[in-house]
Amino acid sequence: MAKDLSCFANTEGGVIVFGVRRDGERVGLLEDRMEALQQFIVNVSENNMEPPLGHLLLLDSLWLPNRSGAPKLCLKLEIKKSLFSVHAPKGERPYHRIADHCHRMSLDQQSRLFERRGMMLPFEERPVYTAPVGAITPTRFAEYYEHRYNSPLEGSEVSVEHLLENLKLATTDEAGELRPTALGILLFSSRPAQYLSGAYVDIVAYRGSQPDADNQLDAKEIHGSVVEQIERTVEYLRVSPLVPVPATKDGFGRLDQPVYSLRVLQEAVVNALVHRDYAIRSAQVRVFLFEDRIEISNPGRLYNTLTPEALYLGAQPIRRNQLLAGFLREYESPLTNRAYMEGRGEGFLVMVRRCEAIAKRRPELAIIGDSVRLTIYGRRDISGELP
């Protein structure tokens, strides 16, 4: 079943009729088994396919006459042509249809189909099939529109649907239905992780310097739009008693000497959320707090040809999610009163300089499997110990 679904979806679509014998005779299906068959087809389409293709299926029961004219109950399964993805049975190569037969695709055929299907289209612009367009909260989008265009949304001469499409926040799927894009969900849904697995921030604080569950002091999930995730994560790091802010006293009174620069932490959180790979399922941004450092990890390696060494040398960053970065230029940080993204590509080196000024040590950027981990060290006193 997975092979046939892949075959039709990757070619021009097609129809399968259950209850018809190979010689064309309509023998029909048992009525009490019809629901189980439909459920089986849906389960295969959602659980045995990469990516799932349940959104491409239309199921309909119909009565067809056999050769004697007697009506027989059959099930019609229509598989629509996929416009945005290439589908395969789990663990196998994709199939496509040549004449009346299904064949496994060669790597070269897969590559050409990827290009035709828009698989090179950034993930942020692709439709989210599990979400209705209503997942884009109207009030959130209206607030953004008024801020950006200095005019109320109600006064727009363009419909909301067309505005969403024009801004790449929504697109039309294979069935002609308007769906939010990943970008629309990330920016204007109240809980993106409901539709994009792992689209949230996981904060864990530990006693000591190793991630040990027995020494866990606090754990928190940060949900909301990308902007809210940035603000709530930075606020946690600002007010949490688990982030030390030592002070010294002299004749002039108390002097706070922060262990970390909040601007550095904000830059790191913004980078993790903007540059992460949202196509990696069930993987979230993680912020680990230790006594001597903070580690911020995000799913997805550095994009394209970018390397850690190049970033330290001042290379222009290559952004995976260009549109998301562009939208964040419209939002100001409560901490700095400046846009979260300023487009000059200077943020990483500014972060390095501030860390060296406070901790006398630059942050460490490392590729760990399919993720990027940034380690920011706390300020130390002359003896080398944390204050």
Sine and cosine of phi, psi and omega as CSV:
sin_phi,cos_phi,sin_psi,cos_psi,sin_omega,cos_omega
0.00,0.00,-0.70,0.71,0.02,-1.00
-0.88,0.47,-0.64,0.77,0.03,-1.00
-0.87,0.49,-0.73,0.68,-0.03,-1.00
-0.91,0.41,-0.64,0.77,0.03,-1.00
-0.89,0.46,-0.70,0.72,0.03,-1.00
-0.87,0.49,-0.70,0.71,-0.05,-1.00
-0.85,0.52,-0.76,0.65,-0.03,-1.00
-0.94,0.34,-0.72,0.70,-0.07,-1.00
-0.89,0.45,-0.54,0.84,-0.05,-1.00
-1.00,0.08,-0.12,0.99,0.00,-1.00
-0.94,-0.35,-0.96,-0.28,-0.04,-1.00
-0.85,-0.53,0.31,0.95,-0.09,-1.00
0.99,0.17,-0.01,-1.00,0.00,-1.00
0.17,-0.99,-0.05,-1.00,-0.06,-1.00
-0.76,-0.65,0.70,-0.72,0.15,-0.99
-0.88,-0.47,0.76,-0.65,0.04,-1.00
-0.92,-0.39,0.88,-0.48,0.04,-1.00
-1.00,0.01,0.69,-0.73,-0.04,-1.00
0.96,-0.29,0.17,0.99,0.03,-1.00
-0.88,-0.48,0.78,-0.62,-0.02,-1.00
-0.97,0.26,0.27,-0.96,-0.03,-1.00
-0.87,0.50,-0.50,0.87,0.00,-1.00
-0.99,0.12,0.07,1.00,0.06,-1.00
0.99,-0.11,-0.12,0.99,0.00,-1.00
-0.95,0.30,0.72,-0.70,0.06,-1.00
-0.99,0.12,0.97,-0.23,-0.02,-1.00
-0.99,-0.11,-0.31,0.95,0.08,-1.00
0.99,0.17,0.09,-1.00,-0.01,-1.00
-0.84,-0.54,0.43,-0.90,0.10,-0.99
-0.94,0.33,0.76,-0.65,-0.09,-1.00
-0.87,0.49,-0.58,0.81,-0.04,-1.00
-0.98,0.21,-0.07,1.00,0.06,-1.00
-0.97,-0.25,-0.06,1.00,-0.08,-1.00
-0.88,0.48,-0.72,0.69,-0.03,-1.00
-0.90,0.44,-0.64,0.77,-0.01,-1.00
-0.91,0.42,-0.62,0.78,0.03,-1.00
-0.90,0.43,-0.69,0.73,0.01,-1.00
-0.89,0.46,-0.67,0.74,0.00,-1.00
-0.91,0.42,-0.60,0.80,0.04,-1.00
-0.88,0.47,-0.71,0.71,-0.01,-1.00
-0.88,0.47,-0.72,0.70,-0.01,-1.00
-0.90,0.45,-0.67,0.75,0.00,-1.00
-0.88,0.47,-0.67,0.75,0.03,-1.00
-0.89,0.45,-0.70,0.72,-0.05,-1.00
-0.90,0.43,-0.49,0.87,-0.06,-1.00
-0.99,-0.13,-0.52,0.86,-0.15,-0.99
-0.93,-0.37,-0.26,0.96,-0.04,-1.00
-0.89,-0.45,0.21,0.98,-0.02,-1.00
-0.84,-0.54,0.54,-0.84,0.09,-1.00
-0.81,-0.58,0.91,-0.42,-0.25,0.97
-0.96,0.27,0.22,-0.98,0.02,-1.00
-0.85,0.53,0.49,-0.87,-0.02,-1.00
-0.73,-0.68,0.45,0.89,0.03,-1.00
-0.83,0.56,-0.48,0.88,-0.02,-1.00
-0.94,0.34,-0.22,0.98,-0.02,-1.00
-1.00,-0.07,-0.04,1.00,-0.14,-0.99
-0.98,-0.19,0.63,-0.78,0.16,-0.99
-0.79,-0.61,0.83,-0.55,-0.02,-1.00
-0.92,-0.38,0.69,-0.73,-0.03,-1.00
-0.47,-0.88,0.75,-0.67,0.07,-1.00
-1.00,0.03,0.58,-0.81,-0.01,-1.00
-0.47,-0.88,0.40,-0.92,0.01,-1.00
-0.97,-0.24,0.83,-0.56,0.01,-1.00
-0.86,-0.51,0.65,-0.76,-0.01,-1.00
-0.97,0.24,0.63,-0.78,0.12,-0.99
-1.00,0.09,-0.16,-0.99,-0.08,-1.00
-0.91,0.42,-0.36,0.93,0.03,-1.00
-1.00,-0.03,-0.04,1.00,0.00,-1.00
1.00,-0.01,-0.02,1.00,0.01,-1.00
-0.98,0.22,0.73,-0.68,-0.01,-1.00
-0.95,0.32,0.67,-0.74,0.02,-1.00
-0.81,-0.58,0.71,-0.71,-0.02,-1.00
-0.97,0.23,0.84,-0.55,0.00,-1.00
-0.79,-0.61,0.25,-0.97,0.04,-1.00
-0.87,-0.49,0.82,-0.57,0.03,-1.00
-0.98,-0.17,0.83,-0.56,0.05,-1.00
-0.91,-0.42,0.91,-0.42,0.07,-1.00
-0.98,-0.22,0.81,-0.59,0.06,-1.00
-0.95,-0.32,0.87,-0.49,0.00,-1.00
-0.99,0.16,0.43,-0.90,0.08,-1.00
-0.92,0.39,0.76,-0.65,0.05,-1.00
-0.97,0.23,0.72,-0.69,-0.01,-1.00
-0.99,-0.17,-0.40,0.92,-0.17,-0.99
-0.88,-0.48,-0.22,0.97,-0.13,-0.99
-0.69,-0.72,0.28,-0.96,0.16,-0.99
-0.90,-0.43,0.84,-0.54,-0.16,-0.99
-0.96,-0.28,0.57,-0.82,-0.01,-1.00
-0.58,-0.81,0.49,-0.87,0.19,-0.98
-0.87,0.49,0.58,-0.82,-0.05,-1.00
-0.82,0.57,0.77,-0.64,0.05,-1.00
0.99,0.16,0.07,1.00,-0.02,-1.00
-0.82,-0.57,0.18,-0.98,0.12,-0.99
-0.98,0.21,0.39,-0.92,0.04,-1.00
-0.91,0.40,0.38,-0.93,0.08,-1.00
-0.93,-0.37,0.39,-0.92,0.19,-0.98
-0.60,-0.80,0.23,-0.97,-0.12,-0.99
-0.98,-0.22,0.79,-0.61,0.12,-0.99
-0.85,-0.53,0.90,-0.43,-0.12,-0.99
0.84,0.54,-0.87,-0.50,-0.05,-1.00
-0.97,-0.26,0.30,0.95,-0.09,-1.00
-0.77,-0.64,0.48,-0.88,0.07,-1.00
-0.99,-0.10,0.69,-0.73,0.00,-1.00
-0.74,-0.68,0.57,-0.82,0.13,-0.99
-0.92,0.39,0.63,-0.78,0.03,-1.00
-0.98,0.18,0.59,-0.81,0.18,-0.98
-0.97,0.22,0.24,-0.97,0.02,-1.00
-0.88,0.48,-0.60,0.80,0.01,-1.00
-0.92,0.40,-0.66,0.75,0.04,-1.00
-0.90,0.43,-0.65,0.76,0.05,-1.00
-0.87,0.49,-0.70,0.72,-0.04,-1.00
-0.87,0.48,-0.69,0.72,0.00,-1.00
-0.92,0.40,-0.62,0.79,0.01,-1.00
-0.93,0.36,-0.63,0.77,0.07,-1.00
-0.81,0.58,-0.70,0.72,-0.03,-1.00
-0.91,0.41,-0.70,0.72,-0.02,-1.00
-0.92,0.40,-0.58,0.81,-0.08,-1.00
-0.99,0.14,-0.02,1.00,-0.01,-1.00
0.98,0.20,0.37,0.93,0.04,-1.00
-0.91,0.42,-0.30,0.95,0.11,-0.99
-0.98,0.19,-0.15,0.99,0.07,-1.00
-0.89,0.45,0.77,-0.63,-0.02,-1.00
-0.81,0.58,0.57,-0.82,-0.04,-1.00
-0.84,0.55,-0.58,0.82,-0.06,-1.00
-0.90,0.43,-0.34,0.94,-0.02,-1.00
-0.99,-0.10,-0.07,1.00,-0.06,-1.00
-0.99,0.10,0.48,-0.88,0.01,-1.00
-0.94,0.35,0.52,-0.85,0.10,-1.00
-0.98,-0.21,0.97,-0.25,-0.16,-0.99
-0.94,0.33,-0.38,0.92,-0.03,-1.00
-0.99,0.13,-0.06,1.00,-0.10,-0.99
-0.88,-0.48,0.69,-0.73,0.18,-0.98
-0.98,0.20,0.32,-0.95,0.00,-1.00
-0.89,0.45,-0.38,0.93,0.05,-1.00
-0.92,0.39,-0.19,0.98,0.07,-1.00
-0.92,0.40,-0.35,0.94,0.16,-0.99
-0.98,0.20,0.96,-0.28,-0.10,-0.99
-0.89,0.46,0.87,-0.50,-0.08,-1.00
-0.82,0.57,-0.67,0.74,-0.05,-1.00
-0.92,0.40,-0.58,0.81,0.02,-1.00
-0.91,0.41,-0.70,0.71,0.00,-1.00
-0.92,0.38,-0.61,0.79,0.01,-1.00
-0.89,0.45,-0.65,0.76,0.04,-1.00
-0.90,0.45,-0.67,0.74,0.02,-1.00
-0.90,0.44,-0.71,0.70,-0.05,-1.00
-0.87,0.49,-0.71,0.71,-0.03,-1.00
-0.91,0.42,-0.62,0.79,0.01,-1.00
-0.92,0.39,-0.67,0.74,-0.08,-1.00
-0.96,0.27,-0.67,0.75,-0.12,-0.99
-0.96,-0.26,0.02,1.00,0.02,-1.00
0.81,0.59,0.65,0.76,-0.02,-1.00
-0.40,-0.92,0.60,-0.80,0.00,-1.00
-0.93,0.37,0.54,-0.84,-0.02,-1.00
-0.88,0.48,-0.56,0.83,-0.03,-1.00
-0.88,0.48,-0.43,0.90,-0.03,-1.00
-1.00,0.04,0.02,1.00,-0.03,-1.00
-0.95,0.31,0.66,-0.75,0.06,-1.00
-0.99,0.15,-0.19,0.98,0.01,-1.00
-0.98,-0.19,0.66,-0.75,-0.01,-1.00
-0.90,0.43,0.41,-0.91,0.01,-1.00
-0.86,0.51,-0.64,0.76,-0.01,-1.00
-0.86,0.51,-0.70,0.71,0.01,-1.00
-0.93,0.36,-0.58,0.82,0.06,-1.00
-0.88,0.47,-0.71,0.71,0.00,-1.00
-0.88,0.48,-0.67,0.75,0.02,-1.00
-0.92,0.38,-0.67,0.74,-0.02,-1.00
-0.89,0.45,-0.55,0.84,-0.02,-1.00
-1.00,-0.01,0.12,0.99,0.00,-1.00
0.91,0.41,0.42,0.91,0.03,-1.00
-1.00,-0.03,-0.24,0.97,0.04,-1.00
-0.50,-0.86,0.38,-0.93,0.04,-1.00
-0.45,-0.89,0.29,-0.96,-0.02,-1.00
-1.00,-0.01,0.76,-0.65,-0.02,-1.00
-1.00,0.04,-0.12,-0.99,-0.08,-1.00
-0.89,0.46,-0.47,0.88,-0.01,-1.00
-1.00,0.03,0.07,1.00,-0.02,-1.00
0.99,0.15,0.20,0.98,-0.02,-1.00
-1.00,-0.08,0.66,-0.75,0.03,-1.00
-0.96,0.26,0.82,-0.58,-0.01,-1.00
-0.82,-0.57,0.52,-0.86,0.13,-0.99
-0.93,0.36,0.56,-0.83,0.15,-0.99
-0.99,0.12,0.18,-0.98,0.08,-1.00
-0.85,0.52,-0.60,0.80,0.04,-1.00
-0.87,0.49,-0.72,0.70,0.01,-1.00
-0.88,0.47,-0.65,0.76,0.01,-1.00
-0.91,0.41,-0.70,0.71,-0.06,-1.00
-0.91,0.42,-0.57,0.82,-0.09,-1.00
-1.00,0.01,-0.55,0.83,-0.21,-0.98
-0.76,-0.65,0.20,0.98,0.14,-0.99
-0.99,-0.12,0.55,-0.83,0.00,-1.00
-0.97,0.25,-0.35,0.94,-0.01,-1.00
-0.54,-0.84,0.98,0.20,-0.05,-1.00
-0.82,0.57,-0.54,0.84,-0.05,-1.00
-0.90,0.43,-0.28,0.96,0.07,-1.00
-0.91,0.41,-0.45,0.89,-0.05,-1.00
-0.89,-0.45,-0.46,0.89,0.02,-1.00
-0.86,-0.51,0.97,-0.23,-0.11,-0.99
-0.84,0.55,0.81,-0.59,0.05,-1.00
1.00,0.02,0.12,0.99,-0.04,-1.00
-0.99,0.12,0.90,0.44,0.06,-1.00
-0.40,-0.92,0.04,-1.00,-0.01,-1.00
-0.91,-0.41,0.72,-0.69,0.02,-1.00
-0.94,-0.35,0.89,-0.46,0.01,-1.00
-0.94,-0.33,0.76,-0.65,0.07,-1.00
-0.70,-0.71,0.74,-0.67,0.05,-1.00
-0.93,-0.37,0.69,-0.72,-0.04,-1.00
-0.85,-0.53,0.51,-0.86,0.22,-0.98
-0.99,0.13,0.72,-0.69,-0.01,-1.00
1.00,-0.02,-0.38,-0.92,-0.12,-0.99
-0.85,-0.53,0.19,0.98,-0.01,-1.00
-0.77,-0.63,0.54,-0.84,0.03,-1.00
-0.97,0.25,1.00,0.02,-0.04,-1.00
-0.87,-0.49,0.85,-0.53,-0.04,-1.00
-0.86,0.51,-0.50,0.87,0.01,-1.00
-0.93,0.36,-0.36,0.93,-0.01,-1.00
-0.95,-0.30,0.34,0.94,0.00,-1.00
-0.96,0.28,0.77,-0.64,-0.03,-1.00
-0.98,-0.19,-0.51,0.86,-0.04,-1.00
-0.32,-0.95,0.45,-0.89,0.07,-1.00
-0.52,-0.85,0.66,-0.75,-0.07,-1.00
-0.45,-0.89,0.67,-0.75,0.13,-0.99
-0.98,-0.19,0.72,-0.69,0.02,-1.00
-0.95,-0.31,0.90,-0.43,0.00,-1.00
-0.92,-0.39,-0.01,-1.00,-0.04,-1.00
0.92,-0.40,-0.02,-1.00,0.07,-1.00
-0.88,0.47,0.22,-0.98,0.02,-1.00
-0.83,0.55,-0.68,0.74,0.01,-1.00
-0.89,0.46,-0.68,0.73,0.02,-1.00
-0.92,0.40,-0.59,0.81,0.05,-1.00
-0.89,0.45,-0.65,0.76,0.05,-1.00
-0.88,0.47,-0.79,0.62,-0.08,-1.00
-0.89,0.45,-0.68,0.73,-0.05,-1.00
-0.95,0.32,-0.57,0.82,0.04,-1.00
-0.93,0.36,-0.71,0.71,0.02,-1.00
-0.90,0.44,-0.64,0.77,0.02,-1.00
-0.90,0.43,-0.64,0.77,0.07,-1.00
-0.86,0.51,-0.73,0.69,-0.01,-1.00
-0.92,0.40,-0.44,0.90,-0.01,-1.00
-0.97,0.23,-0.64,0.77,-0.16,-0.99
-0.96,-0.27,-0.22,0.97,-0.09,-1.00
-0.91,0.42,0.75,-0.67,0.07,-1.00
-0.93,0.37,-0.17,0.99,0.01,-1.00
-0.99,0.11,-0.13,0.99,0.12,-0.99
-0.97,-0.23,0.95,-0.30,-0.14,-0.99
-0.93,0.37,0.62,-0.78,0.14,-0.99
-0.74,-0.68,0.99,0.11,-0.06,-1.00
-0.94,0.33,0.33,-0.94,0.01,-1.00
-0.66,-0.75,0.49,-0.87,0.12,-0.99
-0.89,-0.45,0.44,-0.90,0.01,-1.00
-0.85,-0.53,0.68,-0.73,0.10,-0.99
-0.64,-0.77,-0.28,-0.96,-0.04,-1.00
-0.91,0.42,-0.29,0.96,-0.01,-1.00
-0.99,-0.12,0.02,1.00,0.05,-1.00
0.95,-0.33,-0.37,-0.93,-0.09,-1.00
-1.00,0.09,0.67,-0.74,0.05,-1.00
-0.77,-0.64,0.92,-0.38,0.05,-1.00
-0.96,0.28,0.69,-0.72,0.04,-1.00
-0.79,-0.61,1.00,0.01,-0.13,-0.99
-0.88,0.48,0.62,-0.78,0.05,-1.00
-0.96,0.28,-0.52,0.85,-0.01,-1.00
-0.76,-0.65,0.48,-0.88,0.15,-0.99
-1.00,0.10,0.83,-0.56,0.04,-1.00
-0.89,0.46,-0.54,0.84,0.03,-1.00
-0.91,0.41,-0.60,0.80,0.06,-1.00
-0.91,0.41,-0.71,0.70,-0.01,-1.00
-0.89,0.45,-0.64,0.76,0.03,-1.00
-0.89,0.45,-0.72,0.70,0.01,-1.00
-0.85,0.53,-0.66,0.75,-0.02,-1.00
-0.92,0.40,-0.66,0.75,0.01,-1.00
-0.92,0.39,-0.69,0.73,0.03,-1.00
-0.86,0.51,-0.74,0.68,-0.01,-1.00
-0.87,0.49,-0.67,0.74,-0.03,-1.00
-0.90,0.44,-0.64,0.77,-0.06,-1.00
-0.99,0.15,-0.54,0.84,-0.04,-1.00
-0.99,0.16,-0.60,0.80,-0.13,-0.99
-0.99,-0.15,-0.02,1.00,-0.02,-1.00
-0.93,0.37,0.31,-0.95,0.04,-1.00
-1.00,-0.09,0.97,-0.25,-0.03,-1.00
-0.97,0.23,-0.14,0.99,0.05,-1.00
-0.98,0.21,-0.27,0.96,0.06,-1.00
-0.98,0.19,0.92,-0.39,-0.11,-0.99
-0.98,0.21,0.50,-0.87,0.11,-0.99
0.84,0.54,0.54,0.84,0.05,-1.00
-0.74,-0.67,0.87,-0.50,-0.09,-1.00
-0.94,-0.34,0.26,-0.97,0.17,-0.99
-0.93,0.36,0.72,-0.70,-0.03,-1.00
-0.86,-0.51,0.71,-0.71,0.07,-1.00
-0.86,-0.50,0.92,-0.39,0.00,-1.00
-0.95,-0.31,0.81,-0.59,0.03,-1.00
-0.97,-0.25,0.81,-0.59,0.08,-1.00
-0.85,-0.52,0.10,-0.99,-0.04,-1.00
-0.91,0.41,-0.50,0.87,-0.11,-0.99
-0.92,-0.40,-0.06,1.00,-0.11,-0.99
-0.26,-0.97,0.22,-0.97,0.14,-0.99
-0.82,-0.58,0.77,-0.63,0.03,-1.00
-0.94,-0.34,0.78,-0.63,0.03,-1.00
-0.85,-0.53,0.90,-0.44,-0.06,-1.00
-0.89,-0.46,0.61,-0.79,0.06,-1.00
-0.73,-0.69,0.57,-0.82,0.00,-1.00
-0.92,0.40,0.64,-0.76,0.04,-1.00
0.97,-0.24,0.75,-0.67,0.05,-1.00
-0.95,0.31,0.15,-0.99,0.09,-1.00
-0.84,0.54,0.62,-0.78,-0.17,-0.99
-0.97,0.23,0.63,-0.78,0.11,-0.99
0.85,0.53,-0.80,-0.60,-0.10,-0.99
-1.00,-0.10,0.09,1.00,-0.07,-1.00
-0.92,0.39,0.63,-0.77,0.04,-1.00
-0.79,-0.62,0.36,-0.93,0.08,-1.00
-0.84,0.54,-0.66,0.75,-0.02,-1.00
-0.87,0.49,-0.65,0.76,-0.01,-1.00
-0.91,0.42,-0.61,0.79,0.01,-1.00
-0.90,0.43,-0.67,0.74,0.02,-1.00
-0.90,0.43,-0.42,0.91,0.00,-1.00
-1.00,-0.01,0.06,1.00,0.09,-1.00
1.00,-0.04,0.35,0.94,0.00,-1.00
-0.90,0.43,0.55,-0.84,0.08,-1.00
-0.91,0.41,0.82,-0.57,-0.01,-1.00
-0.91,0.41,0.58,-0.82,0.06,-1.00
-0.97,-0.26,0.89,-0.46,-0.15,-0.99
-1.00,-0.04,0.76,-0.65,0.06,-1.00
-0.95,0.32,-0.67,0.74,-0.08,-1.00
-0.93,-0.37,0.98,0.18,-0.10,-1.00
-0.89,0.46,-0.67,0.74,-0.05,-1.00
-0.93,0.37,-0.66,0.75,0.04,-1.00
-0.88,0.48,-0.69,0.73,0.05,-1.00
-0.88,0.48,-0.64,0.77,0.02,-1.00
-0.90,0.44,-0.67,0.74,0.02,-1.00
-0.89,0.45,-0.58,0.82,-0.04,-1.00
-0.94,0.33,-0.15,0.99,0.14,-0.99
-0.96,0.28,-0.23,0.97,0.01,-1.00
-1.00,-0.01,-0.07,1.00,-0.06,-1.00
-0.90,-0.44,0.75,-0.66,0.00,-1.00
-0.99,-0.14,0.61,-0.79,0.05,-1.00
-0.98,0.22,0.75,-0.66,0.10,-0.99
-0.89,0.46,-0.37,0.93,-0.03,-1.00
-0.98,0.20,-0.68,0.74,-0.11,-0.99
-0.93,-0.36,-0.22,0.98,-0.10,-0.99
0.85,0.53,0.47,0.88,0.07,-1.00
-0.79,-0.62,0.31,-0.95,-0.03,-1.00
-0.88,0.47,0.56,-0.83,0.04,-1.00
-0.88,0.47,-0.60,0.80,0.04,-1.00
-0.84,-0.54,0.80,-0.61,-0.06,-1.00
-0.92,-0.39,-0.07,1.00,0.20,-0.98
0.99,0.17,0.00,1.00,-0.05,-1.00
-1.00,-0.08,-0.18,0.98,0.03,-1.00
0.96,0.27,0.36,0.93,-0.06,-1.00
-0.99,-0.13,-0.12,0.99,-0.16,-0.99
-0.86,0.52,-0.66,0.75,-0.07,-1.00
-0.91,0.41,-0.70,0.71,-0.02,-1.00
-0.93,0.36,-0.57,0.82,0.09,-1.00
-0.88,0.48,-0.67,0.75,0.03,-1.00
-0.88,0.47,-0.67,0.74,0.02,-1.00
-0.88,0.48,-0.73,0.69,-0.03,-1.00
-0.89,0.45,-0.66,0.76,-0.01,-1.00
-0.93,0.38,-0.62,0.78,0.03,-1.00
-0.91,0.42,-0.66,0.75,0.02,-1.00
-0.91,0.42,-0.55,0.83,0.01,-1.00
-0.94,0.33,-0.59,0.80,-0.07,-1.00
-1.00,0.02,-0.76,0.65,-0.12,-0.99
-0.98,-0.19,-0.08,1.00,-0.07,-1.00
0.86,0.51,0.48,0.88,-0.04,-1.00
-0.40,-0.92,0.74,-0.67,-0.02,-1.00
-0.97,0.23,0.42,-0.91,0.05,-1.00
-0.92,0.38,0.47,-0.88,-0.01,-1.00
-0.97,-0.25,0.78,-0.62,0.03,-1.00
-0.93,-0.36,0.82,-0.57,-0.07,-1.00
-0.68,-0.73,0.55,-0.84,0.11,-0.99
-1.00,-0.08,0.89,-0.46,0.00,-1.00
-0.89,-0.46,0.98,-0.18,-0.05,-1.00
0.89,0.46,-0.84,-0.54,0.03,-1.00
-0.98,-0.22,0.57,0.82,0.02,-1.00
-0.62,-0.78,0.27,-0.96,0.06,-1.00
-0.91,-0.41,0.74,-0.68,0.02,-1.00
-0.85,-0.52,0.81,-0.58,0.08,-1.00
-0.95,-0.31,0.82,-0.57,0.01,-1.00
-0.94,-0.34,0.84,-0.54,0.00,-1.00
-0.92,-0.39,0.85,-0.52,-0.08,-1.00
-1.00,-0.04,0.50,-0.87,0.00,-1.00
-0.99,0.14,0.34,-0.94,0.01,-1.00
-0.91,0.41,0.64,-0.77,0.04,-1.00
-0.87,-0.49,0.44,-0.90,0.05,-1.00
-1.00,0.06,-0.13,-0.99,-0.09,-1.00
-0.88,0.48,-0.54,0.84,-0.03,-1.00
-0.97,0.24,-0.12,0.99,0.00,-1.00
1.00,-0.06,-0.05,1.00,0.00,-1.00
-1.00,-0.05,0.42,-0.91,0.13,-0.99
-0.90,0.43,0.63,-0.77,-0.01,-1.00
-0.88,0.48,0.00,0.00,0.00,0.00
